[in-house]
Amino acid sequence: MRKNIRKLSFLVVFASWGFQAPAGYASEDEWLGLPEGNGREEVFYSCQACHSLMTVTQQGLNRESWKETLVWMIEEQGMAEPDEEEWGPILDYLSTFYGRDRKAKNMAAGD
């Protein structure tokens, strides 16, 4: 019985701290407006580690420009380099949703 009370107490305290889902398990509103798509998780965790996602969402870069920007951030700003298998999804996501045609902006406007 005491063991169960301790477990319950721990859960109540833990819940009062505001439980946050571990990486890879963010709820929809925790994506801070990033539209659903392949690469969203990688972009979310890579970009938000250093700056606001607003910095990302205001851009309108093509795939090559996104790649150049990421390389610059890695080489000059100390960004952690994504794993080799993450580069494709990150660049695809950024160029699709925050590229020249701003698909994410159009989605938000209901177009």
Backbone hydrogen bonds in HBPLUS format (Angstrom, degrees):
<---DONOR---> <-ACCEPTOR-->    atom                        ^
c    i                          cat <-CA-CA->   ^        H-A-AA   ^      H-
h    n   atom  resd res      DA  || num        DHA   H-A  angle D-A-AA Bond
n    s   type  num  typ     dist DA aas  dist angle  dist       angle   num
A0005-ILE N   A0001-MET O   3.03 MM   4  6.36 152.4  2.11 149.3 157.2     1
A0006-ARG N   A0002-ARG O   2.91 MM   4  6.20 157.7  1.96 150.7 156.5     2
A0007-LYS N   A0003-LYS O   2.97 MM   4  6.25 157.3  2.03 147.1 153.4     3
A0008-LEU N   A0004-ASN O   2.91 MM   4  6.10 160.9  1.94 146.8 152.2     4
A0009-SER N   A0005-ILE O   2.83 MM   4  6.02 159.4  1.87 149.2 155.3     5
A0010-PHE N   A0006-ARG O   2.90 MM   4  6.09 160.4  1.94 149.1 154.2     6
A0011-LEU N   A0007-LYS O   2.97 MM   4  6.25 159.5  2.01 149.2 154.6     7
A0012-VAL N   A0008-LEU O   2.94 MM   4  6.21 156.6  2.00 151.9 158.1     8
A0013-VAL N   A0009-SER O   2.97 MM   4  6.21 167.2  1.99 155.2 158.2     9
A0014-PHE N   A0010-PHE O   2.79 MM   4  5.92 166.8  1.81 154.4 158.9    10
A0015-ALA N   A0011-LEU O   2.84 MM   4  5.91 160.9  1.87 145.7 151.1    11
A0016-SER N   A0012-VAL O   2.97 MM   4  6.15 146.8  2.08 142.2 151.4    12
A0017-TRP N   A0013-VAL O   3.21 MM   4  6.52 130.0  2.47 143.4 155.5    13
A0017-TRP N   A0014-PHE O   3.16 MM   3  5.35 142.0  2.32 101.0 111.5    14
A0018-GLY N   A0015-ALA O   3.11 MM   3  5.41 157.5  2.16 107.7 114.8    15
A0025-TYR N   A0022-PRO O   2.96 MM   3  5.70 139.6  2.12 149.8 153.3    16
A0030-GLU N   A0027-SER O   2.93 MM   3  5.21 143.0  2.07 108.0 119.7    17
A0031-TRP N   A0028-GLU O   3.23 MM   3  5.65 165.0  2.25 111.1 115.6    18
A0034-LEU N   A0031-TRP O   3.10 MM   3  5.51 169.0  2.12 118.8 122.2    19
A0040-ARG N   A0037-GLY O   3.05 MM   3  5.63 162.9  2.08 141.1 140.9    20
A0043-VAL N   A0039-GLY O   2.95 MM   4  6.15 164.2  1.97 158.3 162.7    21
A0044-PHE N   A0040-ARG O   2.80 MM   4  5.94 167.8  1.82 157.4 161.3    22
A0045-TYR N   A0041-GLU O   3.04 MM   4  6.23 175.9  2.04 156.6 156.3    23
A0046-SER N   A0042-GLU O   2.91 MM   4  5.85 154.3  1.98 144.0 152.2    24
A0047-CYS N   A0043-VAL O   2.89 MM   4  5.67 166.5  1.91 149.3 154.0    25
A0048-GLN N   A0044-PHE O   3.09 MM   4  5.78 155.6  2.15 139.8 147.2    26
A0050-CYS N   A0047-CYS O   3.20 MM   3  6.05 160.2  2.24 121.3 125.1    27
A0051-HIS N   A0047-CYS O   3.25 MM   4  6.40 163.5  2.28 153.0 157.9    28
A0055-THR N   A0052-SER O   3.15 MM   3  5.72 147.7  2.26 110.3 117.0    29
A0056-VAL N   A0053-LEU O   2.94 MM   3  5.12 126.1  2.24  99.9 113.8    30
A0057-THR N   A0053-LEU O   2.92 MM   4  6.27 165.3  1.94 157.3 160.8    31
A0058-GLN N   A0054-MET O   3.12 MM   4  6.07 133.5  2.34 143.6 151.3    32
A0059-GLN N   A0056-VAL O   3.15 MM   3  5.68 164.9  2.17 117.3 122.1    33
A0066-TRP N   A0062-ASN O   2.91 MM   4  6.20 154.1  1.98 157.2 165.6    34
A0067-LYS N   A0063-ARG O   2.94 MM   4  6.23 157.4  1.99 149.9 156.1    35
A0068-GLU N   A0064-GLU O   2.94 MM   4  6.22 161.9  1.97 149.1 153.7    36
A0069-THR N   A0065-SER O   2.92 MM   4  6.08 154.0  1.99 143.3 150.6    37
A0070-LEU N   A0066-TRP O   2.89 MM   4  6.16 158.9  1.93 152.7 157.9    38
A0071-VAL N   A0067-LYS O   2.92 MM   4  6.16 164.3  1.95 155.7 159.9    39
A0072-TRP N   A0068-GLU O   2.93 MM   4  6.10 158.0  1.98 145.3 151.6    40
A0073-MET N   A0069-THR O   2.91 MM   4  6.17 156.4  1.96 147.0 153.6    41
A0074-ILE N   A0070-LEU O   2.92 MM   4  6.17 151.9  2.00 148.7 156.4    42
A0075-GLU N   A0071-VAL O   2.86 MM   4  6.05 173.3  1.87 157.3 159.0    43
A0076-GLU N   A0072-TRP O   2.72 MM   4  5.53 161.1  1.76 151.3 157.1    44
A0077-GLN N   A0073-MET O   2.99 MM   4  4.68 137.4  2.18 110.7 122.4    45
A0079-MET N   A0073-MET O   3.06 MM   6  5.52 172.9  2.06 133.3 131.0    46
A0086-GLU N   A0083-ASP O   2.85 MM   3  5.26 153.2  1.92 114.5 123.6    47
A0090-ILE N   A0086-GLU O   3.02 MM   4  6.09 162.3  2.05 157.6 163.2    48
A0091-LEU N   A0087-TRP O   2.93 MM   4  6.06 174.8  1.93 160.7 162.1    49
A0092-ASP N   A0088-GLY O   2.82 MM   4  5.93 161.5  1.85 157.5 163.6    50
A0093-TYR N   A0089-PRO O   2.92 MM   4  5.93 163.9  1.94 143.6 148.4    51
A0094-LEU N   A0090-ILE O   2.93 MM   4  6.11 175.7  1.93 157.7 159.1    52
A0095-SER N   A0091-LEU O   2.95 MM   4  5.93 164.7  1.98 145.4 150.4    53
A0096-THR N   A0092-ASP O   2.91 MM   4  5.90 141.2  2.06 141.6 152.2    54
A0097-PHE N   A0093-TYR O   2.88 MM   4  5.95 175.5  1.88 162.0 162.4    55
A0098-TYR N   A0094-LEU O   2.78 MM   4  5.04 142.7  1.91 130.6 142.3    56
A0104-ALA N   A0097-PHE O   3.11 MM   7  4.71 163.6  2.14 121.6 124.4    57
A0102-ARG N   A0099-GLY O   3.22 MM   3  5.25 152.2  2.30 102.8 111.1    58
A0105-LYS N   A0102-ARG O   3.01 MM   3  5.36 120.0  2.38 107.4 121.6    59
A0106-ASN N   A0102-ARG O   3.11 MM   4  6.49 158.8  2.16 155.1 161.6    60
A0107-MET N   A0103-LYS O   2.86 MM   4  6.11 149.2  1.95 148.5 157.5    61
A0108-ALA N   A0104-ALA O   2.99 MM   4  6.22 157.4  2.04 148.9 154.1    62
A0109-ALA N   A0105-LYS O   3.08 MM   4  6.30 143.6  2.21 141.6 151.3    63
A0111-ASP N   A0106-ASN O   2.91 MM   5  5.24 147.5  2.02 166.5 159.8    64
A0110-GLY N   A0107-MET O   3.05 MM   3  5.09 151.9  2.13 100.1 108.9    65
